[in-house]
Amino acid sequence: MKTRLRRPGRSRDELPSRGKNLASIAAVATAIAGIPQLDRFLCTALDELLKLFRADKGAIHLAGPDGQQLLLHAQRGFSTQYLNRHASLGLGEQVPGIVAQTGEPLLIEDFALAADTPIHMGGEEFRSLVCEPLLLNGEKLGTITLLTSQPRIFDEHTAQLLEFIARHISAGIRGSRLFEERETRARQMSALNEIRQTIGTTLDLVQVLKLVAQKTAQVCSAERCS
């Protein structure tokens, strides 16, 4: 699905030219390289995309565990009202939900010319928008959405550039998740080893149970923060 509503007579210089593609991609890749923590990785990637495409607002949603919801992991510029109401989206809901469902990018070059379209962002104001799916080996990981307050030329070139960058981000998401899984397993093994050592040196059941509760809480807290 591609919605393209272009205002005539606007310059394409507002977006990176084809000659700057490699430099643009390299700048984003350099900024996000070596960041293992998922949410920090996503926030950094989003900041770079906002600068590159000169967008006012942006969001990165990732698919939830059940694959039927999108969870907001990174955002810039959205209103508190929107964030309170739309921390998660169902498939087909709003622009990110539509793109996640179809796996196809969606472009709106001037929302003012699309008054009859049912496509929206939950009441969040914008004039131009591009949303790109995050895909990896056929798996739908989530979406990237960029919005502007003024009409802009979001065309096929924009989508192609964002698609290429999205591939790097998708690979980074997978790498971050693998890192966090390894960190979680390491914390679990460390906690189990300490519990085993305590069991081997004491017959105090209360002490053992307290340690089990403490280590379980520590592992669960770390997983929530990661």
For each residue, the residues with C-beta under 8 A, 3 or more apart:
1: 98 99 102 104 106
2: 104 105 106 107 159
3: 106 107 108 114 117 119
4: 107 108 109 155
5: 108 109 110 111 113 114
6: 10 109 110 153 155
7: 10 109 110 113 151
8:
9:
10: 6 7 14 151 152 153
11: 14 153
12: 15 17 153 155 157
13: 17
14: 10 11 54 152 153
15: 12 53 54 152 153 154 155 157 158
16: 20 21 24 52 53 161
17: 12 13 20 21
18: 21 157
19:
20: 16 17 23 24
21: 16 17 18 24 25 161 164
22: 25 26
23: 20 26 27
24: 16 20 21 27 28 52 161 165
25: 21 22 28 29 161 164 165 168
26: 22 23 29 30
27: 23 24 30 31 48 52
28: 24 25 31 32 45 48 49 52 165 168
29: 25 26 32 33 168
30: 26 27 33
31: 27 28 44 45 47 48
32: 28 29 35 41 44 45 48 168 169 172
33: 29 30
34:
35: 32 40 41 44 172 176
36: 41 175 176 179 180
37: 40 41 176 179 180 226
38: 41 42 73 173 176 177 180 226
39: 42 43 73 74
40: 35 37 43 44
41: 32 35 36 37 38 44 45 172 173 176
42: 38 39 45 46 60 62 73 74 169 173
43: 39 40 46 47 74
44: 31 32 35 40 41 47 48
45: 28 31 32 41 42 48 49 60 74 169 172
46: 42 43 49 50 58 59 60 74 75 76 144
47: 31 43 44 50 51 76
48: 27 28 31 32 44 45 51 52
49: 28 45 46 52 53 55 58 144 146 162 165
50: 46 47 53 54 55 56 57 58 76 146
51: 47 48 54
52: 16 24 27 28 48 49 165
53: 15 16 49 50 130 146 158 162
54: 14 15 50 51 148 152
55: 49 50 58 146 147 148
56: 50 77 126 147 148 149
57: 50 75 76 77 78 124 126 146 147 148 149
58: 46 49 50 55 74 75 76 77 144 145 146 147
59: 46 72 74 75 76 78 96 144 145
60: 42 45 46 72 73 74 75 134 142 143 144 145
61: 70 71 72 73 89 96 100 142 143 145
62: 42 70 71 73 134 141 142 173
63: 67 69 70 71 100 140 141 142
64: 67 68 69 70 71 88
65:
66: 69
67: 63 64 140
68: 64 90 91
69: 63 64 66 88 89 90 91
70: 61 62 63 64 88 89 90 91 96 97 100 142 143
71: 61 62 63 64 87 88
72: 59 60 61 75 83 86 87 88 89
73: 38 39 42 60 61 62 142
74: 39 42 43 45 46 58 59 60
75: 46 57 58 59 60 72 78 83
76: 46 47 50 57 58 59
77: 56 57 58 147
78: 57 59 75 82 83 124
79: 82 83 124
80: 83 84
81: 84 85 123
82: 78 79 85 86 121 122 123 124
83: 72 75 78 79 80 86 87
84: 80 81 87
85: 81 82 122
86: 72 82 83 89 94 122
87: 71 72 83 84
88: 64 69 70 71 72
89: 61 69 70 72 86 93 94 96 97
90: 68 69 70 93 97
91: 68 69 70 97 100 101
92: 97 98 101
93: 89 90 96 97 98
94: 86 89 97 98 120 121 122
95: 98 99 106 119 120 121 129 131 145
96: 59 61 70 89 93 99 100 131 142 143 145
97: 70 89 90 91 92 93 94 100 101
98: 1 92 93 94 95 101 102 106 119 131
99: 1 95 96 102 103 104 105 106 131 132 133 143 145
100: 61 63 70 91 96 97 103 133 140 142 143
101: 91 92 97 98
102: 1 98 99 133
103: 99 100 133 135 140
104: 1 2 99 133
105: 2 99 130 131 132 133 159 162 163
106: 1 2 3 95 98 99 119 129 130 131
107: 2 3 4 129 130 131 154 155 158 159
108: 3 4 5 111 114 117 119 128 129 130 154
109: 4 5 6 7 113 128 151 152 153 154 155
110: 5 6 7 113 114 127 128 151
111: 5 108 114 117 126 127 128 129
112: 115 127 151
113: 5 7 109 110
114: 3 5 108 110 111 117 119
115: 112
116:
117: 3 108 111 114 120
118:
119: 3 95 98 106 108 114
120: 94 95 117 123
121: 82 94 95 124 126 129 145 147
122: 82 85 86 94
123: 81 82 120
124: 57 78 79 82 121 147
125: 149
126: 56 57 111 121 129 147 148 149
127: 110 111 112 148 149 150 151 152
128: 108 109 110 111 147 148 150 151 152 154
129: 95 106 107 108 111 121 126 145 146 147 148 154
130: 53 105 106 107 108 145 146 154 158 159 162
131: 95 96 98 99 105 106 107 143 144 145 146
132: 99 105 143 144 159 162 163 166
133: 99 100 102 103 104 105 140 142 143 166
134: 60 62 140 141 142 143 144 166 169 170 173
135: 103 138 139 140 141 166 167 170
136: 139 141 167 170 171 173 174
137:
138: 135
139: 135 136
140: 63 67 100 103 133 134 135
141: 62 63 134 135 136 170 173 174
142: 60 61 62 63 70 73 96 100 133 134 173
143: 60 61 70 96 99 100 131 132 133 134
144: 46 49 58 59 60 131 132 134 162 166 169
145: 58 59 60 61 95 96 99 121 129 130 131
146: 49 50 53 55 57 58 129 130 131 162
147: 55 56 57 58 77 121 124 126 128 129
148: 54 55 56 57 126 127 128 129 151 152
149: 56 57 125 126 127
150: 127 128
151: 7 10 109 110 112 127 128 148
152: 10 14 15 54 109 127 128 148
153: 6 10 11 12 14 15 109 158
154: 15 107 108 109 128 129 130 158 159
155: 4 6 12 15 107 109 158 159
156: 159 160
157: 12 15 18 160 161
158: 15 53 107 130 153 154 155 161 162
159: 2 105 107 130 132 154 155 156 162 163
160: 156 157 163 164
161: 16 21 24 25 157 158 164 165
162: 49 53 105 130 132 144 146 158 159 165 166
163: 105 132 159 160 166 167
164: 21 25 160 161 167 168
165: 24 25 28 49 52 161 162 168 169
166: 132 133 134 135 144 162 163 169 170
167: 135 136 163 164 170 171
168: 25 28 29 32 164 165 171 172
169: 32 42 45 134 144 165 166 172 173
170: 134 135 136 141 166 167 173 174
171: 136 167 168 174 175
172: 32 35 41 45 168 169 175 176
173: 38 41 42 62 134 136 141 142 169 170 176 177
174: 136 141 170 171 177 178
175: 36 171 172 178 179
176: 35 36 37 38 41 172 173 179 180
177: 38 173 174 180 181
178: 174 175 181 182
179: 36 37 175 176 182 183
180: 36 37 38 176 177 183 184 226
181: 177 178 184 185
182: 178 179 185 186
183: 179 180 186 187 222 226
184: 180 181 187 188 219 222 223 226
185: 181 182 188 189
186: 182 183 189 190
187: 183 184 190 191 218 219 222
188: 184 185 191 192 219
189: 185 186 192 193
190: 186 187 193 194
191: 187 188 194 195 215 216 218 219
192: 188 189 195 196
193: 189 190 196 197
194: 190 191 197 198 211 215
195: 191 192 198 199 208 211 212 215
196: 192 193 199 200
197: 193 194 200 201
198: 194 195 201 202 207 208 211
199: 195 196 202 208
200: 196 197
201: 197 198
202: 198 199 207 208
203:
204: 207 208
205: 208 209
206: 209 210
207: 198 202 204 210 211
208: 195 198 199 202 204 205 211 212
209: 205 206 212 213
210: 206 207 213 214
211: 194 195 198 207 208 214 215
212: 195 208 209 215 216
213: 209 210 216 217
214: 210 211 217 218
215: 191 194 195 211 212 218 219
216: 191 212 213 219 220
217: 213 214 220 221
218: 187 191 214 215 221 222
219: 184 187 188 191 215 216 222 223
220: 216 217 223 224
221: 217 218 224 225
222: 183 184 187 218 219 225 226
223: 184 219 220 226
224: 220 221
225: 221 222
226: 37 38 180 183 184 222 223
